Amino acid sequence: MVTSGCPPSDFEDEGNDDRIRPLVDFWNIVPVLDELDATKRKALEPLERLVTDCLFQVPPDIGRAESVTALALRIISGWSRD
């Protein structure tokens, strides 16, 4: 129920938790992955900050956070543009 003249934001939508939780879980696991070398860890740092920033926006930019996380998965798997 809307109690003001403003529509409810995505942030208030409990359904977003189903999309946010896997992102948070992924980024919580990244620091303990043994197979990441220093170069990959350094490449992932700005992506993690970007995802954090996206999720702390009101409303959260979940789509962008998901896209950046997908890029992180590519980096971890050794993907390159070549």
N, C-alpha and C positions, 0 to 999 in steps of 0.2 A: 504494500500500500504506500502510495506517495503521500507524504505529509506536508509537502511544500509545493511551490509552483515549479520546482526543478524536477526533471525526470531523474530516476535513479541512475547512478553511474555504473559502469562496468565493475568498478572497484567494490561496489556493494553487492554485486551478483555473486552468490555463493558458488555458482557453476564455474567461475574462474579458477577455483581451487584445483579442479581436475586438470587444468592446463598449467597452472603455476607450480604445483607440487613436483611434477617430474623434472621441471627445470631446476628447482632448488635442490632436489636430490642429486641430479647430475653434477651440478657445480660443487656440491659438498663432497662428492667422490673424487673429483679431478685431482685435488692436492695429494691424495694417497695412492694414485696410480703409479706403480713401479716402472711401467714401460715408457714413461714420459722422460725424454732427455731435457736438458736445460734449454735448448732452442725451442722446443715445443712448449715448455712451461712459460717461457718468455712471450711467445706468440699468443698464448691463451690469456695472459693477465689482462690486457686491455679489453678482450672480449668478455671476460667475467665482470669487469667494472661496468661495461656497457649494458650487460644483462641486468645487473643490479640496479643501474639507473633506470632502465626501462620498467622494471617491476616496482620501483618506488614512485613512479609517476602516478598522478591521480587524474584519470583512471590509468591503470598500468597498461603499458604498450606490450601486451603479451605476444602479439604477432611478431613484432621485431625481436623480442627476447627469444622466441622460438627459432627465428631465422639465424640469429647470431649463434645460438646453441648448435644448430645444424652445421654451421661453418666450423665450430669448435670440434664437432665430431669428425668432420673431414680432415682437419689438421691432425687430430689424434690418430686417425687411421692411415696417415701418410699421403693423403690426396694432394696432388699438385695440379696446377693449371696446364702443365706441359702435356 
